């Protein structure tokens, strides 16, 4: 494995009372890698600290049991016990979700044995031998199984899923927006492709507008929002002048209007993602208030849209409530709101900005 800070980081991490961790899997050049980071609050400065403690080659299929074993090995290497890790943040991949579901540490409540005072101390007690043997076998089956810390799904990744899945599905299936949405996005994609292919194409954009087109990144919804928003900042006539230069179909009024409405409704969503992906200033206590603000500002747009985007704000709020139900109703999240950033180092930060770890 590759450790970013070597033995110095290991000693510092072992000295912490509480930390949070993140773990992620990705592929590059036909190879898979597992990365793990650790986050904590410095006791003296009360500032956030972090370290990448592992970047290992991950061979074979990305199965949940193998992910569990690899992560437990890394945690053990750095002395990260279950009582030290407040949470481990991952994306919403089914393999990660299943890993933490199957190997989740569950604290058992100690039940006090009730003693019947009427029973004589010398009275004999008989035990069912079959029950004893059966319970022993069940316990042996679980010997050697790894145990993982509490699981936290990455907030930024969950919001990306809302934008990429629920929102896109609504626009692509709503009879009022389906055709317009597909043609508008196709024309935007054509503009991005043409403008990024050569310096000559880039010069064509400069001749028509003083704003450069933003080419989105496939894995980042925010980049798509920024790219659409940049198009809405340009007059429709300028956009169509570009379309003619690039020899693609011009954008009509309804397509342009749909993109503008989409950007207006999704603006609070985009701002929230920027906040939750903050490396230095975002803490777990900011998650619940941020979600509440997104929902309130999004619902405020429901009467300002046309038939093409009618119902979209409600779809977004419903998706947020579904994906973040455990956070919205969490007393733990509510308590973290009351804490000022970094005041209680013992609580440890939860790195909701994790996605992706690489």
Buried (B, 14 or more C-beta within 10 A) or exposed (E): BEBEEEEEBBEBBEEBEBBBBBBBBBEEEEEBBBBBBBBBBEEEEEEBBBBBBBBBEBEEEBEBBBBBBBBBEBBEBBEBEEEBBBBBBBBBBEBBBBBBEEBEBEEEEEEEEEEEEEEEEEEEEEEEEEEEEEEEEEEEEEEEEBEBBBBBBBBBBBBBBBBEEBBBEBBEEBEBBBEBBEBBBEBBBBBBEBBEEEEEBBEBBEEBBEEEBBBBEEEBBBBBBBBBBBBBEBEBEBBBBBBEBBEBEBBBEBBBBBBBBBBBBBBBBBBBBEBBBEEEEBBBBBBBEBBEBBBEBBBEBBEEBEEBBBBBBEBBBBBBEEBBEEBBEBEBBBEBEEEEBBEEBEBBBBBBBBBBBE
